[in-house]
Amino acid sequence: MLSDRLQFDLSAVLSSLKADMGAGPAGAVEDFSQGCQEIVARCRQASQPKESEIYQAALLYLQGRIGADVEYLYDLVAFGLYRPIACAGNRCVADDRKKLEVLLNRYRDEARRGCLWETTWFGVLQAYHQPSLRFSEQDLFLKFLKETYPSVIATVRQAPLWMKILDGNPGLLGRDPCRAYAEEWLAGNRAPLQQIAADLHIPAESWFWQELTRACIRCAVDKPDEDFKRLIPRLLALIGERPRFLDEDLETILHRYSRCSDKSAHEELKRFALRHWKSPKLGHVPGSKWLQVQEPARQLVLGWVNDDNLRLFFERISARRGAGGDRLSSWLRYISWTKFVSDPAIAGLEQKDPEIARLLGLEEEILTAMDDAPDEKLDDFMMRIGDYRAAA
């Protein structure tokens, strides 16, 4: 920033003055030093754009009214690219693709000539991390930042903190900005990246954090089975915090689990999938989330659900009539699909038994009621065994 550059220059002048004065009056040196610090403080304040100035600059740029006498306003527009302008229908500069490209080309030309203010470049970097950034602008900003950064840093005599961070973390200006931090984040060490984000002014709502979640998922699914399974609770917590791509992220985790050598049920993953997508038995129903899931992953969860349903049927429901639980182990080997059939009397059990209530809640869309059944205690399962359907 300008104030940092001035601080560097004044420090050099002060050192030279002390050397020249030798044993001269100490008060004169101290007075000069204090004057230098006051100048730096005023410049630092001046180099931090005010909200009202940013708004006005963005408005004038949208209106095409930044004249040659106030060209410095172009620098301020960088901080207001996503600032809604009330008198322009709450549109922002970034909404006008042509104006945005013209502005960035102006900055690009200044960078080639070595006169782009580093604070202006930092303003564009902040715009790049805004929550409202659209995919159509992401490539535009990233290309500009990567092209111009070498020119900007070459003109700085004393690099500000944010520039030092970018130098030490070049991947931040890449297509996969969070890849380098996924392993550490999954290990529970969040402080380093949180500090980087604070120093770069990356807001908590930025797409950057969503990208971190996806980077963590990509990192986890590449691990051996046991390491991957151990990380599943943390992955689900991340998806819960950043659910924008919940469907895609959950599908990735389920597909990876379907390739594990041990496919036994993962309770937390099963509950998460059923809570958000309901029963995998709805995999062919229009609008079902299971339609977008690869069949091995759907069959994986379907097997878990069938296992749960049969266990509950034999252990809780059939037990009312003394049905033997020894039938369970035989059924589990062959069943690929189940459907619960119940008479209205089951409602009483639902109120008393939370496990039955949970089952009926998941099976609600495919539950069959036997209103005309002669046996008021009829509870049954329809099931598929190979190409046949049967009941138990």
C-alpha distance (Angstrom), angle and dihedral (degrees) to the residues before:
residue distance angle dihedral
M1 . . .
L2 3.77 . .
S3 3.81 92.6 .
D4 3.81 91.2 52.8
R5 3.80 91.2 51.4
L6 3.80 90.5 48.0
Q7 3.81 90.6 48.9
F8 3.79 89.5 54.8
D9 3.82 93.3 48.1
L10 3.81 94.3 46.7
S11 3.79 91.7 47.7
A12 3.79 89.2 55.3
V13 3.82 91.2 48.8
L14 3.80 91.3 48.3
S15 3.82 92.5 51.2
S16 3.80 90.4 50.0
L17 3.80 91.6 48.5
K18 3.81 92.4 51.8
A19 3.78 90.8 50.7
D20 3.82 92.8 49.3
M21 3.79 95.1 47.1
G22 3.80 93.1 50.0
A23 3.77 106.8 173.7
G24 3.81 92.6 -2.3
P25 3.81 125.0 130.7
A26 3.81 108.6 -44.5
G27 3.81 91.4 -154.9
A28 3.80 92.5 62.6
V29 3.80 91.2 54.7
E30 3.80 92.3 48.0
D31 3.81 92.1 48.3
F32 3.78 90.6 50.7
S33 3.81 90.9 47.7
Q34 3.79 92.0 51.9
G35 3.79 90.7 48.5
C36 3.80 89.9 52.5
Q37 3.80 91.6 51.8
E38 3.81 91.7 50.6
I39 3.80 90.2 52.2
V40 3.79 90.7 50.3
A41 3.82 91.4 49.2
R42 3.81 91.8 51.5
C43 3.82 91.2 48.3
R44 3.79 92.1 48.1
Q45 3.79 90.2 53.0
A46 3.79 90.8 47.0
S47 3.82 91.9 50.2
Q48 3.81 92.2 57.5
P49 3.81 105.7 81.5
K50 3.77 117.6 -133.7
E51 3.79 119.4 -126.7
S52 3.79 92.3 -119.4
E53 3.81 91.5 51.8
I54 3.80 92.4 49.1
Y55 3.80 91.1 49.8
Q56 3.79 92.5 49.0
A57 3.80 92.6 47.8
A58 3.83 91.9 50.4
L59 3.79 91.0 48.1
L60 3.80 93.7 49.8
Y61 3.80 91.0 47.5
L62 3.80 92.2 52.1
Q63 3.78 88.5 49.9
G64 3.81 92.4 47.0
R65 3.81 91.4 -121.8
I66 3.81 103.7 126.4
G67 3.78 102.2 118.4
A68 3.80 131.8 -164.9
D69 3.82 90.9 -96.4
V70 3.82 92.8 60.6
E71 3.80 102.0 34.1
Y72 3.80 89.7 136.1
L73 3.81 86.2 77.2
Y74 3.80 89.2 74.5
D75 3.80 87.3 71.2
L76 3.79 91.7 55.3
V77 3.81 92.8 52.0
A78 3.82 88.4 70.0
F79 3.81 88.4 70.3
G80 3.81 93.4 49.8
L81 3.79 103.7 46.4
Y82 3.80 91.1 119.8
R83 3.79 97.6 31.1
P84 3.85 109.4 122.7
I85 3.80 110.9 -127.1
A86 3.81 110.1 -144.7
C87 3.80 97.5 -156.4
A88 3.81 89.7 49.3
G89 3.80 94.3 57.9
N90 3.82 91.8 -90.2
R91 3.78 89.6 -65.6
C92 3.78 118.4 146.9
V93 3.80 132.9 -149.1
A94 3.81 91.7 -101.6
D95 3.82 89.8 58.8
D96 3.80 88.9 69.3
R97 3.80 104.1 68.0
K98 3.79 93.9 -170.2
K99 3.80 94.4 51.0
L100 3.79 90.7 45.6
E101 3.80 92.1 52.6
V102 3.82 91.9 46.9
L103 3.80 90.5 52.0
L104 3.79 94.2 48.2
N105 3.81 90.9 47.5
R106 3.80 88.3 53.4
Y107 3.80 90.2 52.9
R108 3.80 89.8 44.7
D109 3.81 90.9 55.0
E110 3.81 91.1 48.8
A111 3.81 89.7 51.2
R112 3.83 90.7 53.1
R113 3.79 88.9 52.7
G114 3.81 91.4 47.8
C115 3.79 95.0 -117.6
L116 3.81 104.4 102.4
W117 3.80 107.9 124.7
E118 3.80 107.8 -120.5
T119 3.80 90.0 -137.7
T120 3.80 89.3 59.2
W121 3.80 89.6 53.0
F122 3.81 88.9 49.7
G123 3.81 88.5 52.6
V124 3.80 89.7 57.5
L125 3.81 89.4 48.6
Q126 3.80 89.8 54.7
A127 3.81 90.2 49.3
Y128 3.81 88.3 52.6
H129 3.81 89.9 59.5
Q130 3.80 96.8 46.4
P131 3.83 117.6 125.0
S132 3.80 90.0 -127.8
L133 3.81 93.3 58.4
R134 3.79 110.0 127.8
F135 3.78 125.9 -146.2
S136 3.80 89.0 -116.5
E137 3.81 89.9 63.1
Q138 3.80 99.4 37.0
D139 3.80 95.3 81.5
L140 3.79 90.6 43.1
F141 3.79 93.2 56.0
L142 3.79 95.6 40.1
K143 3.79 92.5 51.6
F144 3.80 91.1 50.1
L145 3.82 93.9 47.6
K146 3.81 94.2 48.7
E147 3.81 93.8 45.6
T148 3.79 97.2 48.1
Y149 3.79 103.5 35.3
P150 3.84 95.2 85.0
S151 3.81 90.8 53.0
V152 3.79 93.2 47.3
I153 3.78 96.1 48.7
A154 3.82 90.9 46.7
T155 3.81 90.8 63.4
V156 3.81 96.4 49.3
R157 3.78 117.1 96.1
Q158 3.81 95.1 -172.9
A159 3.81 113.5 27.6
P160 3.82 115.7 -138.6
L161 3.79 119.8 -128.9
W162 3.81 96.0 -96.7
M163 3.80 90.4 53.8
K164 3.80 91.6 51.3
I165 3.80 88.6 51.9
L166 3.80 92.2 53.1
D167 3.80 90.8 48.1
G168 3.80 90.1 53.3
N169 3.82 94.0 43.3
P170 3.82 107.2 39.2
G171 3.80 91.8 164.2
L172 3.81 89.2 73.3
L173 3.80 87.6 79.1
G174 3.80 92.8 49.3
R175 3.79 137.5 92.1
D176 3.79 92.0 -98.8
P177 3.82 102.4 39.0
C178 3.81 96.8 168.1
R179 3.78 100.5 44.9
A180 3.81 93.9 97.9
Y181 3.81 92.1 55.4
A182 3.82 101.8 44.0
E183 3.79 96.9 89.8
E184 3.80 93.0 49.3
W185 3.81 92.5 44.9
L186 3.81 91.9 51.0
A187 3.80 88.5 50.7
G188 3.81 88.5 59.3
N189 3.80 97.6 -106.9
R190 3.80 102.1 128.2
A191 3.79 101.7 150.1
P192 3.85 99.6 85.9
L193 3.81 95.4 53.9
Q194 3.79 92.7 40.3
Q195 3.80 88.9 55.4
I196 3.80 91.4 49.0
A197 3.80 90.0 50.9
A198 3.80 91.6 49.5
D199 3.81 92.4 50.3
L200 3.81 91.6 48.7
H201 3.82 91.9 45.5
I202 3.81 93.1 -120.4
P203 3.82 105.9 167.4
A204 3.79 122.6 -131.3
E205 3.82 90.1 -115.9
S206 3.81 93.9 53.3
W207 3.81 121.8 126.1
F208 3.82 84.0 -121.4
W209 3.81 91.6 82.1
Q210 3.79 91.9 48.8
E211 3.79 87.7 52.9
L212 3.80 88.7 51.5
T213 3.81 90.2 56.6
R214 3.80 90.9 52.2
A215 3.80 91.5 46.2
C216 3.81 89.5 53.3
I217 3.81 90.8 50.7
R218 3.81 91.7 49.6
C219 3.79 89.2 49.1
A220 3.81 93.4 49.1
V221 3.81 97.9 47.2
D222 3.80 90.3 54.8
K223 3.80 91.1 60.2
P224 3.82 127.3 92.7
D225 3.81 116.1 -83.5
E226 3.79 98.5 -96.8
D227 3.81 94.4 45.6
F228 3.80 90.1 47.4
K229 3.80 92.9 50.2
R230 3.79 91.3 48.2
L231 3.82 89.6 57.2
I232 3.81 96.7 48.6
P233 3.84 96.1 94.5
R234 3.80 90.0 52.4
L235 3.81 91.8 47.3
L236 3.80 91.6 51.0
A237 3.80 90.3 49.6
L238 3.81 89.8 52.3
I239 3.80 91.6 49.9
G240 3.78 89.3 49.3
E241 3.80 90.2 53.6
R242 3.83 93.4 46.3
P243 3.83 106.7 27.0
R244 3.81 98.7 163.0
F245 3.82 91.7 109.4
L246 3.79 95.9 26.3
D247 3.81 94.9 135.6
E248 3.81 94.9 50.3
D249 3.80 93.2 42.6
L250 3.79 94.3 48.2
E251 3.81 91.2 47.6
T252 3.82 89.7 53.1
I253 3.81 91.7 52.7
L254 3.81 94.1 45.8
H255 3.79 92.6 47.9
R256 3.80 90.6 51.2
Y257 3.81 90.6 49.1
S258 3.81 90.4 51.6
R259 3.82 87.4 61.1
C260 3.80 94.1 54.0
S261 3.78 116.8 111.6
D262 3.81 89.7 -131.0
K263 3.81 108.6 50.7
S264 3.79 97.4 175.2
A265 3.78 114.0 142.4
H266 3.79 119.5 -73.5
E267 3.79 101.2 -152.9
E268 3.79 98.5 -156.8
L269 3.80 93.4 46.5
K270 3.81 90.9 46.8
R271 3.81 92.9 50.8
F272 3.80 91.5 47.0
A273 3.82 92.8 51.4
L274 3.80 94.2 45.7
R275 3.80 92.6 46.4
H276 3.80 92.9 54.5
W277 3.82 102.4 30.3
K278 3.82 104.0 24.1
S279 3.79 119.8 -143.2
P280 3.83 119.7 -6.5
K281 3.82 85.9 -139.0
L282 3.81 84.8 81.0
G283 3.80 90.3 64.6
H284 3.81 93.0 121.1
V285 3.80 97.9 41.7
P286 3.84 114.7 109.2
G287 3.78 110.3 -104.6
S288 3.80 94.9 20.3
K289 3.79 114.6 138.4
W290 3.79 88.3 -138.2
L291 3.79 89.5 72.4
Q292 3.79 90.2 76.7
V293 3.80 94.6 48.8
Q294 3.79 121.1 96.8
E295 3.79 110.8 -109.0
P296 3.83 97.0 -115.1
A297 3.80 89.9 57.4
R298 3.81 93.0 46.8
Q299 3.81 91.3 48.0
L300 3.81 88.5 50.0
V301 3.81 93.4 58.4
L302 3.80 91.9 37.4
G303 3.79 88.2 58.4
W304 3.79 90.4 51.2
V305 3.80 90.8 50.0
N306 3.80 93.5 47.2
D307 3.79 89.8 50.6
D308 3.81 91.0 50.8
N309 3.80 93.5 46.8
L310 3.78 95.3 48.8
R311 3.79 92.7 46.7
L312 3.79 90.6 50.7
F313 3.79 92.2 45.7
F314 3.79 95.2 52.4
E315 3.80 98.1 34.8
R316 3.80 100.1 42.0
I317 3.79 112.9 14.5
S318 3.80 107.3 30.8
A319 3.78 88.1 43.3
R320 3.79 87.3 74.2
R321 3.80 87.5 73.7
G322 3.77 97.8 35.0
A323 3.80 95.7 -102.8
G324 3.76 109.9 169.1
G325 3.77 118.8 -106.4
D326 3.80 87.4 -150.0
R327 3.81 88.0 83.4
L328 3.79 90.4 67.0
S329 3.78 98.7 75.9
S330 3.81 90.7 51.5
W331 3.79 94.8 50.7
L332 3.79 95.1 46.6
R333 3.78 92.1 64.1
Y334 3.79 94.7 59.1
I335 3.80 110.5 26.6
S336 3.81 118.4 107.1
W337 3.82 98.3 164.6
T338 3.81 137.2 18.8
K339 3.79 137.7 -171.6
F340 3.76 123.1 -168.6
V341 3.81 117.9 -131.5
S342 3.79 118.8 -168.6
D343 3.76 142.0 165.7
P344 3.85 120.9 -127.6
A345 3.79 91.4 -97.5
I346 3.80 89.2 75.6
A347 3.81 87.9 76.4
G348 3.77 89.0 78.8
L349 3.77 91.5 56.9
E350 3.78 90.7 46.2
Q351 3.79 89.9 60.1
K352 3.81 92.6 49.2
D353 3.81 101.5 39.2
P354 3.83 118.5 54.0
E355 3.83 91.3 -164.5
I356 3.80 91.6 58.1
A357 3.81 89.7 45.6
R358 3.80 89.3 53.0
L359 3.81 91.8 50.1
L360 3.79 93.6 49.4
G361 3.78 90.4 47.4
L362 3.79 91.7 55.4
E363 3.81 92.8 42.2
E364 3.81 95.1 45.0
E365 3.81 96.0 111.6
I366 3.81 93.6 50.1
L367 3.80 101.3 31.5
T368 3.83 115.8 127.1
A369 3.78 119.5 -152.3
M370 3.81 119.5 -151.5
D371 3.80 98.3 -150.0
D372 3.81 94.0 160.3
A373 3.78 97.5 43.1
P374 3.84 112.8 135.0
D375 3.79 90.7 -145.0
E376 3.79 108.5 66.3
K377 3.80 89.9 -161.6
L378 3.79 94.8 56.2
D379 3.80 112.1 136.1
D380 3.75 117.6 161.3
F381 3.75 147.6 162.4
M382 3.74 123.9 -132.7
M383 3.78 109.7 -153.2
R384 3.77 143.5 175.0
I385 3.81 120.7 -125.8
G386 3.78 108.8 -178.3
D387 3.83 105.4 -53.4
Y388 3.82 94.0 -18.3
R389 3.77 134.7 85.5
A390 3.77 122.0 -145.1
A391 3.79 141.3 167.4
A392 3.79 133.3 -130.5
